[in-house]
Amino acid sequence: MRKPLVGLAALCALTTAWPIPLSAGPGPGGPPASFPPPPPPVPSPVEADLPTPQGGRPRVEGAIPGGRVDGVLAGQLLSIHGLRQRAAWLWSGPSDQEPRQLWLPLEVLQGQLGFSSRTRADGALELEWFGRNQIVLPTQQRALADEVAVDVAPFLAPDGLSARLEGGELQLQGPPSLLRRVRASAAPAGRRRVVLDLSAPAVVRSGEGRVWLAVQLPDSLSGDLRRLGLQPQREGAGWALVASAAPERVFTLGQPARVVLDLTVARSSLDTGAGSSARPGLDPRLQALLGSEVFWSQDVRSLGGRRLRINSVRIDPRSSSLELRSLSRGAGMEGLTSLPLLARRYDALVAINGGYFNRVRRLPLGALRDQGRWLSGPILNRGVVAWDLGTLPRFGRLSLQEWLSDGSGRPWPVVAVNSGYVQRGLARYTADWGTQYRSLAGTEQAVALRDGLVQRRYDRTALALGVPLLPGEELLVARGGAPLPGNAGERLQLASRPSNELGLAANVMGGGPLLLLGGRVVLDGLAEGFSPAFLQQGAPRTVIGSDGRYLWLLTVEGLDSQGPTLAETARLLQSIGLQDALNLDGGSSTGLVMGGLHTVKGRGVTSLVHNGLGLVPRSVLPTASRLAPASPTGPASERGRSALEAEGSAPAATP
């Protein structure tokens, strides 16, 4: 989701705020004895998008119900080669001609059409589709309902995408295309690369171990696909290619048109088969626990004359053989993946999507603490859930208070830790962020620390290219003209403490707003930095809660509407007996995986997410450091040349 102006899964476009001037603190004598009260809320994701060189922000819309908006046609129904789904769109121009502008969510471009994207340090997006490139500046990105949207009109052409309106439904398709050849190509270590040569660009949809292409497939090529590990299945207007192991990357190249699949050759025992999309039925391990340890309910309730579908999963974590775990890609904080891949990576029998993220930057926006390590720090004093192994989760709001002291005793506040939420001041990054740090704003400088000693300084040029994050070191980044302490060889002392005991738990997941606490509705989205538009919007919801005995994982969807508002969600959860509840990412990000089956998809299609929550057998309980990454869309630094620099193609050959 994304937010203040929005809050669902995709809209968390890059979030940059310069809200609070740095203060020198109380002066010499070490860190302050106590911190002042938390500052007032500052603009949160989306509304505080990366500033443009002129200091402006993207145009922002609230939820769009359909019809005309400022002379532009708007709608919520989208069909791509016959696959119908709910997705907001804007059409500028006569309805019986090609649109002058066509705004589509970035999530649709990447997951449903086959676009590749890369983010530049200035917040601009580089889009590519079969060799066609488009730079989308921050001012050209806009919020559309709860998603980040861009104009795809430059990709509409006789040999590209075509669009038309039919009865309020936007219909997209690619040109007629034929699969001409299937071949293997040189690939990075540990992967097998399959290249599909096409007669023309085609719509490509990927996720959950399969790739769908709107192409004609000659019978003579079916055997070639199988020999390379892909099972072809006729599906609608095209063909689905099912892989034994989910592709790590899928991207396109142009001149000639090609689709490239990077398949993982070697998988750990946790990644081979558990949760595979080809697996029929529910995982028998989960089936054996249903009704005894795991209670799964699917209900339909009426609220305000609308029907809502509730999926809820309950366990008693104090006696269950399953353990609640946060789910992450394991390859750093930059990158997205699908919920089924996250579940498979941890062997989670049940999984829901987790906290907010920035779909443009592919970075987390909120707390993510795993086994005592802050993979991503809390922001904006937002709601969190915290737990230790074998305990019921606890709920509340959380911030992290840190400062550095130099040789004179002067305290330097640190405003963020391993965070994609960008604001003026000092931010701290560790190797949990990834193997390197790349600047998130244009005016950054940094120092690297080891054991409190300044090792190196970096200017904005080095940070824009990327600097290493070495184990045992910390990178202190200054943004927005904030002063940077320390010269090489100087010592800086770090002090850190959470605003309350929730931050001391081994595991923390951030979301927001907090909905219920002690049986009372405590919804205060404005205090947590969410916008009025987000708070009033209906959407699919993902929630974690507790009734005092059981841990609950829930999804709520509208059967004849977009879904409930946050206030409606809080009242609904209160009515079914929950005492505590936290809203997580929602909208297109909402998802539930049960025993390997993707049973809930927020808007009917698979959407990429940043992290999740899962119920994992205690006999497994893998540590993230031992698991292979689960990400089809890693950071730009992992991609090679072409297709936004060839998407990691091996240097020895070109696909």
C-alpha positions as CSV (number, residue, x, y, z in Angstrom):
1,M,0.0,0.0,0.0
2,R,0.9,3.5,0.0
3,K,-0.1,6.6,1.8
4,P,-0.9,9.9,3.6
5,L,-2.4,10.6,0.6
6,V,-3.0,7.2,0.2
7,G,-2.3,4.2,2.0
8,L,-2.7,1.1,0.0
9,A,-0.1,-1.1,-1.5
10,A,1.3,0.8,-4.3
11,L,0.9,4.4,-3.6
12,C,3.7,4.6,-1.3
13,A,5.6,6.2,-4.1
14,L,8.8,7.7,-2.9
15,T,8.3,9.5,0.3
16,T,10.3,12.5,1.0
17,A,9.6,15.0,3.7
18,W,11.7,17.8,5.1
19,P,9.6,18.5,8.1
20,I,11.8,19.2,11.1
21,P,14.9,21.3,11.4
22,L,17.8,19.6,13.1
23,S,18.4,20.6,16.7
24,A,21.7,20.6,18.4
25,G,20.1,19.2,21.5
26,P,20.9,20.3,25.1
27,G,24.6,20.9,24.4
28,P,27.7,19.2,25.7
29,G,27.6,16.6,28.3
30,G,26.4,13.5,26.4
31,P,23.1,12.3,25.2
32,P,20.0,14.0,26.6
33,A,18.6,12.4,29.7
34,S,15.2,12.2,28.0
35,F,13.7,12.9,24.6
36,P,11.2,15.6,24.0
37,P,7.7,14.4,23.0
38,P,7.5,13.0,19.5
39,P,7.2,15.8,16.8
40,P,3.8,16.3,15.2
41,P,3.0,14.0,12.3
42,V,4.7,14.9,9.0
43,P,3.6,14.1,5.5
44,S,3.7,10.4,4.9
45,P,4.1,8.2,1.9
46,V,2.8,9.5,-1.3
47,E,1.7,12.9,-0.3
48,A,5.3,13.6,0.5
49,D,6.8,12.2,-2.7
50,L,10.3,13.1,-3.7
51,P,10.5,16.8,-4.4
52,T,11.1,17.8,-7.9
53,P,14.0,20.2,-8.8
54,Q,11.3,22.9,-8.6
55,G,10.2,21.7,-5.2
56,G,6.8,20.5,-6.4
57,R,5.1,17.2,-6.0
58,P,3.2,14.9,-8.3
59,R,-0.5,15.6,-8.9
60,V,-2.5,13.5,-6.5
61,E,-6.0,12.2,-6.8
62,G,-8.3,10.5,-4.2
63,A,-10.3,7.4,-5.0
64,I,-11.8,7.6,-8.4
65,P,-15.3,6.0,-8.7
66,G,-15.6,6.3,-12.5
67,G,-16.9,8.9,-14.9
68,R,-15.3,12.2,-15.8
69,V,-12.6,13.8,-13.6
70,D,-11.4,17.3,-14.8
71,G,-12.4,16.5,-18.4
72,V,-10.7,13.1,-18.2
73,L,-12.5,9.7,-18.4
74,A,-11.9,7.6,-15.3
75,G,-12.8,4.1,-14.5
76,Q,-12.1,1.0,-12.3
77,L,-12.6,-1.9,-14.7
78,L,-9.6,-3.1,-16.8
79,S,-9.4,-6.0,-19.2
80,I,-6.0,-7.2,-20.6
81,H,-6.5,-9.8,-23.4
82,G,-9.8,-10.8,-21.7
83,L,-8.5,-11.0,-18.1
84,R,-10.8,-8.7,-16.2
85,Q,-9.7,-7.0,-13.0
86,R,-10.3,-3.9,-10.9
87,A,-7.7,-1.3,-11.5
88,A,-8.1,2.5,-11.6
89,W,-7.2,4.3,-14.9
90,L,-7.5,7.7,-16.5
91,W,-8.1,8.3,-20.2
92,S,-7.4,11.8,-21.7
93,G,-8.8,12.4,-25.1
94,P,-11.8,11.4,-27.2
95,S,-13.1,8.0,-26.2
96,D,-13.3,6.7,-29.8
97,Q,-9.7,7.5,-30.6
98,E,-6.3,6.6,-29.2
99,P,-5.9,8.5,-25.9
100,R,-3.6,11.5,-25.7
101,Q,-2.7,10.2,-22.2
102,L,-3.5,6.9,-20.5
103,W,-2.6,6.6,-16.8
104,L,-2.2,3.1,-15.5
105,P,-0.9,1.9,-12.1
106,L,2.7,0.9,-12.1
107,E,1.7,-2.4,-10.5
108,V,-0.3,-3.2,-13.6
109,L,2.5,-2.3,-16.0
110,Q,5.0,-4.5,-14.2
111,G,2.8,-7.5,-13.2
112,Q,0.3,-7.6,-16.0
113,L,2.0,-6.2,-19.1
114,G,5.6,-7.1,-18.7
115,F,7.2,-3.7,-18.2
116,S,10.6,-3.4,-16.5
117,S,11.5,-0.3,-14.4
118,R,14.4,1.2,-12.7
119,T,14.5,4.2,-10.3
120,R,17.1,7.0,-10.6
121,A,18.5,8.9,-7.7
122,D,16.3,11.9,-8.6
123,G,13.1,9.8,-8.2
124,A,12.6,9.4,-12.0
125,L,11.5,6.1,-13.4
126,E,13.1,4.4,-16.4
127,L,10.4,2.2,-18.1
128,E,11.2,-0.3,-20.8
129,W,8.9,-2.6,-22.8
130,F,10.5,-4.6,-25.6
131,G,13.2,-2.1,-26.2
132,R,11.0,1.0,-26.0
133,N,12.1,3.3,-23.3
134,Q,10.5,6.2,-21.4
135,I,11.8,8.4,-18.6
136,V,9.0,9.3,-16.2
137,L,10.0,12.3,-14.0
138,P,8.7,12.6,-10.4
139,T,6.4,15.4,-11.6
140,Q,5.0,13.0,-14.2
141,Q,4.1,10.3,-11.6
142,R,0.7,10.6,-10.0
143,A,-1.4,9.0,-7.3
144,L,-4.4,7.1,-8.7
145,A,-6.7,5.8,-6.1
146,D,-4.2,3.9,-3.9
147,E,-1.6,3.2,-6.6
148,V,1.3,5.1,-8.3
149,A,0.4,5.7,-11.9
150,V,2.3,6.7,-15.1
151,D,1.2,7.6,-18.6
152,V,1.6,4.7,-21.0
153,A,0.5,6.6,-24.2
154,P,4.1,6.5,-25.5
155,F,3.8,2.7,-25.7
156,L,0.6,2.7,-27.7
157,A,1.4,2.0,-31.4
158,P,0.4,-0.4,-34.2
159,D,3.2,-2.7,-33.2
160,G,2.9,-2.0,-29.5
161,L,0.0,-1.9,-27.1
162,S,-3.5,-0.9,-28.2
163,A,-6.3,0.5,-25.9
164,R,-10.0,1.1,-26.4
165,L,-13.0,1.9,-24.2
166,E,-16.0,-0.4,-24.2
167,G,-18.9,0.4,-21.9
168,G,-16.8,1.9,-19.2
169,E,-14.2,-0.8,-19.4
170,L,-10.6,-0.2,-20.5
171,Q,-9.5,-2.9,-22.8
172,L,-5.7,-3.5,-23.5
173,Q,-3.9,-5.9,-25.8
174,G,-0.7,-6.3,-27.7
175,P,-0.3,-6.9,-31.4
176,P,-0.7,-10.5,-32.8
177,S,2.6,-12.3,-32.0
178,L,4.0,-15.7,-32.8
179,L,6.6,-17.6,-30.7
180,R,9.3,-18.3,-33.3
181,R,12.1,-19.9,-31.3
182,V,13.0,-21.2,-27.9
183,R,16.6,-21.3,-26.8
184,A,19.0,-21.4,-23.9
185,S,21.4,-18.5,-23.3
186,A,24.4,-17.8,-21.1
187,A,23.2,-16.9,-17.6
188,P,24.5,-15.7,-14.3
189,A,25.8,-18.4,-11.9
190,G,23.1,-20.6,-10.4
191,R,20.5,-19.8,-13.1
192,R,19.3,-21.2,-16.3
193,R,18.3,-18.6,-18.9
194,V,15.6,-19.3,-21.5
195,V,15.0,-16.9,-24.3
196,L,11.7,-16.7,-26.3
197,D,12.0,-15.1,-29.7
198,L,8.8,-13.5,-30.8
199,S,7.5,-12.0,-34.1
200,A,6.3,-8.9,-32.2
201,P,6.0,-7.5,-28.7
202,A,3.4,-9.3,-26.6
203,V,1.7,-8.9,-23.2
204,V,3.6,-10.8,-20.5
205,R,2.1,-11.6,-17.2
206,S,4.3,-13.3,-14.5
207,G,3.9,-14.5,-11.0
208,E,3.6,-17.6,-8.8
209,G,6.0,-19.8,-10.8
210,R,4.4,-19.1,-14.2
211,V,4.6,-16.7,-17.1
212,W,1.7,-16.0,-19.4
213,L,2.2,-14.6,-22.9
214,A,-0.4,-13.5,-25.4
215,V,1.2,-15.4,-28.3
216,Q,0.6,-18.2,-30.7
217,L,2.6,-21.3,-29.9
218,P,3.5,-23.7,-32.8
219,D,3.2,-27.4,-31.8
220,S,6.8,-27.9,-32.9
221,L,8.1,-25.7,-30.0
222,S,6.3,-27.4,-27.2
223,G,9.0,-30.0,-26.8
224,D,11.7,-27.3,-26.7
225,L,9.9,-25.6,-23.9
226,R,9.6,-28.8,-21.9
227,R,13.3,-29.7,-22.3
228,L,14.2,-26.3,-20.9
229,G,12.0,-26.7,-17.8
230,L,8.8,-25.0,-18.9
231,Q,5.4,-26.7,-19.2
232,P,3.1,-25.0,-21.8
233,Q,-0.6,-24.8,-21.0
234,R,-3.2,-23.2,-23.3
235,E,-5.0,-20.4,-21.3
236,G,-7.4,-17.9,-22.8
237,A,-5.9,-15.8,-25.5
238,G,-2.3,-17.1,-24.9
239,W,-0.1,-19.6,-23.2
240,A,1.0,-20.1,-19.7
241,L,4.5,-21.4,-19.1
242,V,4.8,-23.2,-15.8
243,A,8.3,-23.6,-14.3
244,S,9.3,-26.2,-11.8
245,A,11.0,-23.3,-9.9
246,A,9.6,-19.8,-10.0
247,P,11.6,-17.6,-12.4
248,E,13.9,-15.2,-10.5
249,R,13.5,-12.6,-13.3
250,V,11.3,-12.1,-16.4
251,F,12.1,-9.2,-18.7
252,T,11.8,-8.2,-22.4
253,L,14.2,-7.1,-25.1
254,G,13.7,-5.4,-28.4
255,Q,14.9,-5.7,-32.0
256,P,14.0,-8.5,-32.3
257,A,11.3,-8.9,-29.7
258,R,12.3,-11.3,-26.9
259,V,11.1,-12.5,-23.5
260,V,13.9,-13.7,-21.2
261,L,13.3,-15.9,-18.2
262,D,16.0,-16.5,-15.6
263,L,15.2,-19.8,-13.8
264,T,16.9,-20.9,-10.6
265,V,18.9,-24.1,-11.0
266,A,19.5,-25.1,-7.4
267,R,17.0,-24.6,-4.6
268,S,17.2,-25.3,-0.9
269,S,14.9,-28.1,0.4
270,L,12.5,-25.3,1.6
271,D,12.1,-24.0,-2.0
272,T,11.6,-27.2,-3.9
273,G,7.9,-27.8,-4.2
274,A,6.4,-26.5,-1.0
275,G,3.7,-24.1,-2.0
276,S,4.4,-24.5,-5.8
277,S,1.6,-23.2,-8.0
278,A,1.5,-26.7,-9.6
279,R,0.7,-28.4,-6.3
280,P,-2.9,-29.6,-6.3
281,G,-4.9,-28.8,-3.2
282,L,-3.9,-27.7,0.3
283,D,-0.6,-28.7,1.8
284,P,-1.4,-31.8,3.8
285,R,0.5,-30.5,6.8
286,L,-1.9,-27.6,7.0
287,Q,-4.9,-29.9,6.3
288,A,-3.9,-32.0,9.3
289,L,-3.9,-28.9,11.6
290,L,-7.2,-27.4,10.5
291,G,-9.9,-27.6,13.2
292,S,-7.4,-28.5,15.9
293,E,-4.5,-25.9,15.9
294,V,-5.5,-23.7,12.9
295,F,-9.0,-22.3,12.6
296,W,-9.8,-21.0,9.1
297,S,-13.1,-19.2,8.6
298,Q,-14.6,-17.7,5.4
299,D,-17.6,-15.5,6.1
300,V,-19.7,-13.0,4.4
301,R,-21.1,-10.1,6.4
302,S,-23.3,-7.1,5.6
303,L,-22.2,-3.6,6.5
304,G,-24.1,-0.5,5.4
305,G,-26.0,-2.5,2.8
306,R,-22.7,-3.9,1.3
307,R,-21.4,-7.4,1.5
308,L,-17.9,-8.0,2.8
309,R,-16.0,-11.3,2.6
310,I,-13.8,-12.1,5.6
311,N,-11.0,-14.7,5.6
312,S,-9.7,-15.2,9.1
313,V,-7.0,-17.6,10.3
314,R,-6.6,-18.1,14.1
315,I,-4.0,-19.9,16.2
316,D,-2.9,-19.9,19.8
317,P,0.8,-19.1,19.5
318,R,1.5,-20.2,23.0
319,S,0.6,-23.9,22.3
320,S,0.7,-24.1,18.5
321,S,3.2,-26.0,16.5
322,L,3.3,-23.0,14.2
323,E,5.2,-19.8,14.9
324,L,4.5,-16.3,13.6
325,R,7.4,-15.0,11.5
326,S,8.0,-11.9,9.4
327,L,8.7,-12.8,5.8
328,S,11.3,-10.9,3.7
329,R,13.2,-11.5,0.5
330,G,16.5,-11.9,2.2
331,A,18.4,-10.0,-0.5
332,G,18.3,-6.6,1.1
333,M,15.5,-4.1,1.5
334,E,15.3,-3.0,-2.1
335,G,13.1,-5.2,-4.2
336,L,9.6,-6.8,-4.4
337,T,8.4,-10.3,-4.7
338,S,5.1,-12.2,-4.6
339,L,3.4,-13.4,-1.5
340,P,3.5,-17.1,-2.6
341,L,7.3,-16.8,-3.1
342,L,7.7,-15.3,0.4
343,A,5.6,-18.2,1.9
344,R,7.6,-20.8,0.0
345,R,10.9,-19.3,1.1
346,Y,10.1,-19.7,4.7
347,D,7.9,-22.8,4.3
348,A,5.0,-20.8,5.8
349,L,1.8,-22.8,5.8
350,V,-0.2,-19.6,6.1
351,A,0.9,-16.1,4.9
352,I,-0.5,-12.6,4.5
353,N,1.1,-9.5,3.1
354,G,2.8,-7.2,5.5
355,G,3.6,-3.5,5.8
356,Y,3.7,-0.5,3.4
357,F,6.3,0.0,0.8
358,N,7.3,2.4,-2.0
359,R,6.4,0.8,-5.3
360,V,8.6,3.2,-7.3
361,R,11.7,2.7,-5.1
362,R,10.8,-0.8,-4.0
363,L,11.7,0.1,-0.4
364,P,9.9,-0.5,2.9
365,L,8.0,2.3,4.6
366,G,7.7,1.2,8.2
367,A,8.9,-1.0,10.9
368,L,10.3,-4.5,10.1
369,R,12.3,-6.1,13.0
370,D,13.3,-9.7,12.6
371,Q,14.9,-11.6,15.5
372,G,16.2,-8.5,17.1
373,R,17.5,-6.8,14.0
374,W,15.9,-3.6,12.5
375,L,15.7,-4.5,8.9
376,S,13.6,-1.3,8.5
377,G,12.9,1.2,11.3
378,P,9.5,2.6,12.4
379,I,8.2,5.9,11.0
380,L,5.8,8.6,12.0
381,N,4.9,6.9,15.3
382,R,2.6,4.6,13.4
383,G,0.9,1.4,14.6
384,V,2.9,-1.8,15.0
385,V,2.5,-5.4,16.1
386,A,5.3,-6.8,18.3
387,W,5.9,-10.4,19.4
388,D,8.4,-12.9,20.8
389,L,8.4,-16.5,20.0
390,G,5.5,-18.4,21.6
391,T,3.6,-15.3,22.8
392,L,0.5,-13.4,21.8
393,P,1.3,-10.3,19.9
394,R,1.1,-6.9,21.4
395,F,-0.1,-3.7,19.7
396,G,0.5,0.0,19.9
397,R,2.3,2.9,18.2
398,L,6.1,3.0,18.0
399,S,8.9,5.3,17.2
400,L,12.7,4.8,17.5
401,Q,14.8,7.4,19.1
402,E,18.5,7.5,18.3
403,W,21.3,10.0,18.6
404,L,25.1,10.1,18.1
405,S,27.5,11.9,20.3
406,D,30.8,13.3,19.1
407,G,34.0,14.0,21.0
408,S,32.6,17.2,22.5
409,G,29.5,15.4,23.8
410,R,27.2,17.1,21.2
411,P,24.2,14.9,20.4
412,W,23.2,14.5,16.8
413,P,19.7,13.1,16.3
414,V,19.2,10.2,13.9
415,V,15.8,10.5,12.3
416,A,15.6,7.1,10.4
417,V,17.2,3.6,10.5
418,N,17.3,1.4,7.4
419,S,14.2,3.3,6.0
420,G,12.8,4.2,2.6
421,Y,11.0,7.1,4.3
422,V,13.2,10.1,3.4
423,Q,13.3,13.3,5.5
424,R,15.8,16.0,6.4
425,G,18.4,15.0,8.9
426,L,20.7,12.0,9.6
427,A,19.7,8.5,8.7
428,R,21.6,5.3,9.6
429,Y,22.0,2.2,7.3
430,T,23.5,-1.2,8.0
431,A,24.3,-4.3,6.0
432,D,20.7,-5.4,6.7
433,W,19.7,-2.8,4.1
434,G,21.6,-4.7,1.5
435,T,25.1,-5.0,0.1
436,Q,25.2,-1.4,-1.0
437,Y,23.4,1.9,-0.4
438,R,22.3,4.2,-3.3
439,S,21.2,7.7,-2.6
440,L,17.5,8.4,-2.1
441,A,17.7,12.1,-2.5
442,G,19.9,14.4,-4.5
443,T,21.7,16.2,-1.7
444,E,23.3,13.6,0.4
445,Q,26.7,13.1,2.0
446,A,27.7,10.2,4.3
447,V,30.4,8.7,6.6
448,A,31.0,5.0,7.2
449,L,31.5,4.0,10.8
450,R,33.1,0.9,12.3
451,D,33.1,0.4,16.1
452,G,32.2,4.0,16.4
453,L,35.2,5.3,14.4
454,V,34.7,7.2,11.1
455,Q,36.3,5.2,8.3
456,R,35.4,7.1,5.1
457,R,33.4,10.0,3.8
458,Y,31.3,9.9,0.7
459,D,30.1,12.8,-1.4
460,R,26.8,12.9,-3.4
461,T,28.5,11.6,-6.6
462,A,29.7,8.4,-4.9
463,L,26.3,7.9,-3.1
464,A,24.4,8.3,-6.4
465,L,26.5,5.5,-7.9
466,G,26.2,3.3,-4.8
467,V,28.6,2.6,-1.9
468,P,29.2,-0.7,-0.1
469,L,27.4,-1.6,3.2
470,L,30.0,-3.9,4.8
471,P,29.1,-6.2,7.7
472,G,30.0,-4.6,11.0
473,E,29.9,-1.1,9.5
474,E,27.2,1.6,9.6
475,L,26.6,4.4,7.0
476,L,25.4,7.7,8.4
477,V,23.7,9.7,5.7
478,A,22.9,13.4,5.9
479,R,20.0,14.8,3.8
480,G,18.5,18.1,3.0
481,G,21.6,20.1,3.9
482,A,21.8,18.7,7.4
483,P,25.3,18.8,8.9
484,L,27.3,15.6,9.0
485,P,29.5,14.9,12.0
486,G,32.8,13.2,12.0
487,N,36.1,13.2,10.0
488,A,38.2,10.2,9.4
489,G,39.5,8.7,12.6
490,E,37.0,10.6,14.8
491,R,34.8,8.6,17.3
492,L,31.0,8.8,17.4
493,Q,29.0,7.0,20.0
494,L,25.5,5.7,19.2
495,A,22.6,5.5,21.6
496,S,19.3,4.0,20.6
497,R,16.0,3.3,22.3
498,P,12.4,2.7,21.3
499,S,9.6,4.9,22.5
500,N,8.1,2.0,24.4
501,E,8.6,-1.7,25.2
502,L,7.1,-2.8,21.9
503,G,10.4,-1.9,20.3
504,L,12.3,-4.3,22.6
505,A,10.4,-7.4,21.2
506,A,12.4,-9.7,18.9
507,N,9.9,-9.1,16.1
508,V,8.0,-6.0,15.0
509,M,5.9,-5.3,11.9
510,G,4.7,-1.8,11.2
511,G,1.5,-0.8,9.4
512,G,-1.2,1.6,10.3
513,P,-3.5,3.0,11.3
514,L,-3.9,1.1,14.6
515,L,-7.6,0.1,14.7
516,L,-8.4,-1.5,18.0
517,L,-6.6,-1.6,21.4
518,G,-8.1,-3.2,24.5
519,G,-11.4,-3.7,22.7
520,R,-11.8,0.0,21.9
521,V,-11.6,1.7,18.5
522,V,-8.5,3.8,18.6
523,L,-8.3,4.8,14.9
524,D,-6.5,8.1,14.5
525,G,-5.1,8.1,11.0
526,L,-4.2,11.8,11.0
527,A,-2.0,11.4,14.0
528,E,-0.2,8.6,12.2
529,G,0.4,10.7,9.1
530,F,-2.3,9.4,6.8
531,S,-4.4,11.7,4.7
532,P,-8.1,12.3,4.9
533,A,-8.5,10.9,1.4
534,F,-6.9,7.6,2.4
535,L,-8.9,7.4,5.6
536,Q,-12.2,7.8,3.6
537,Q,-11.3,5.4,0.9
538,G,-12.8,1.9,0.5
539,A,-10.4,-0.9,-0.4
540,P,-9.5,-4.5,0.3
541,R,-7.8,-4.8,3.7
542,T,-5.2,-7.0,5.4
543,V,-5.2,-7.0,9.3
544,I,-3.4,-8.7,12.1
545,G,-5.2,-8.9,15.5
546,S,-5.8,-10.7,18.7
547,D,-8.9,-11.5,20.8
548,G,-6.8,-12.1,24.0
549,R,-6.5,-15.8,23.3
550,Y,-5.8,-16.2,19.6
551,L,-3.7,-14.5,17.1
552,W,-5.8,-13.6,14.0
553,L,-4.6,-13.0,10.4
554,L,-7.4,-11.5,8.3
555,T,-8.3,-10.2,4.9
556,V,-11.5,-8.2,4.1
557,E,-12.8,-7.7,0.6
558,G,-15.9,-6.0,-0.8
559,L,-18.1,-8.4,-2.9
560,D,-20.1,-5.5,-4.4
561,S,-17.8,-2.6,-3.6
562,Q,-14.2,-1.5,-3.5
563,G,-14.1,-2.7,0.1
564,P,-14.5,-1.2,3.6
565,T,-13.1,2.1,4.9
566,L,-10.7,1.9,7.8
567,A,-13.5,3.0,10.2
568,E,-15.8,0.3,8.9
569,T,-13.0,-2.2,9.2
570,A,-12.4,-1.3,12.8
571,R,-16.1,-1.6,13.7
572,L,-16.4,-4.9,11.8
573,L,-13.4,-6.4,13.7
574,Q,-14.8,-5.2,17.0
575,S,-18.1,-6.8,16.2
576,I,-16.5,-10.3,15.7
577,G,-14.7,-10.1,19.1
578,L,-11.2,-8.8,18.4
579,Q,-9.6,-6.8,21.2
580,D,-6.5,-5.5,19.3
581,A,-6.1,-4.9,15.5
582,L,-3.6,-3.3,13.2
583,N,-4.3,-2.4,9.6
584,L,-1.5,-3.6,7.2
585,D,-1.0,-2.8,3.5
586,G,-4.1,-3.4,1.5
587,G,-5.6,-2.6,-1.9
588,S,-3.9,-4.6,-4.6
589,S,-1.3,-5.8,-2.0
590,T,-3.9,-7.7,0.1
591,G,-3.2,-11.4,-0.1
592,L,-3.6,-14.7,1.7
593,V,-1.7,-17.9,1.0
594,M,-3.1,-21.1,2.6
595,G,-1.0,-24.2,2.3
596,G,0.6,-23.1,-1.0
597,L,-2.7,-21.9,-2.5
598,H,-3.1,-18.1,-3.2
599,T,-6.6,-18.0,-2.0
600,V,-7.0,-14.2,-1.7
601,K,-5.8,-11.6,-4.2
602,G,-6.7,-8.0,-3.4
603,R,-8.0,-7.0,-6.8
604,G,-8.2,-10.4,-8.4
605,V,-4.6,-10.6,-9.7
606,T,-1.2,-11.3,-8.1
607,S,0.5,-8.2,-7.0
608,L,4.2,-7.8,-5.9
609,V,4.7,-6.9,-2.2
610,H,7.7,-6.1,-0.1
611,N,7.2,-8.3,3.0
612,G,4.7,-10.5,4.7
613,L,3.7,-12.4,7.9
614,G,3.6,-16.2,8.0
615,L,2.8,-19.1,10.2
616,V,5.9,-21.4,10.0
617,P,6.4,-24.9,11.6
618,R,8.5,-24.6,14.7
619,S,10.5,-27.6,13.5
620,V,11.7,-25.4,10.6
621,L,12.0,-21.9,11.8
622,P,14.7,-20.9,9.3
623,T,16.8,-17.8,9.8
624,A,16.6,-15.3,7.0
625,S,20.4,-15.4,6.5
626,R,20.3,-19.1,5.6
627,L,17.6,-18.8,3.0
628,A,18.0,-18.0,-0.7
629,P,16.5,-14.7,-1.9
630,A,12.9,-14.8,-3.1
631,S,12.6,-11.9,-5.5
632,P,11.7,-11.5,-9.1
633,T,12.4,-7.8,-9.0
634,G,15.6,-7.0,-7.2
635,P,17.5,-3.7,-7.1
636,A,18.7,-2.1,-10.2
637,S,22.3,-2.9,-9.2
638,E,21.5,-6.6,-9.6
639,R,20.5,-6.1,-13.2
640,G,23.0,-6.3,-16.0
641,R,22.8,-4.3,-19.2
642,S,19.9,-3.9,-21.7
643,A,16.3,-4.3,-20.7
644,L,17.2,-1.6,-18.3
645,E,20.7,-2.8,-18.7
646,A,19.9,-6.4,-19.7
647,E,18.4,-7.4,-16.4
648,G,21.5,-9.3,-15.2
649,S,22.4,-10.9,-18.5
650,A,25.7,-12.8,-18.4
651,P,28.5,-10.7,-19.8
652,A,29.6,-13.5,-22.1
653,A,26.6,-13.4,-24.3
654,T,23.6,-11.3,-25.3
655,P,20.2,-13.1,-25.2
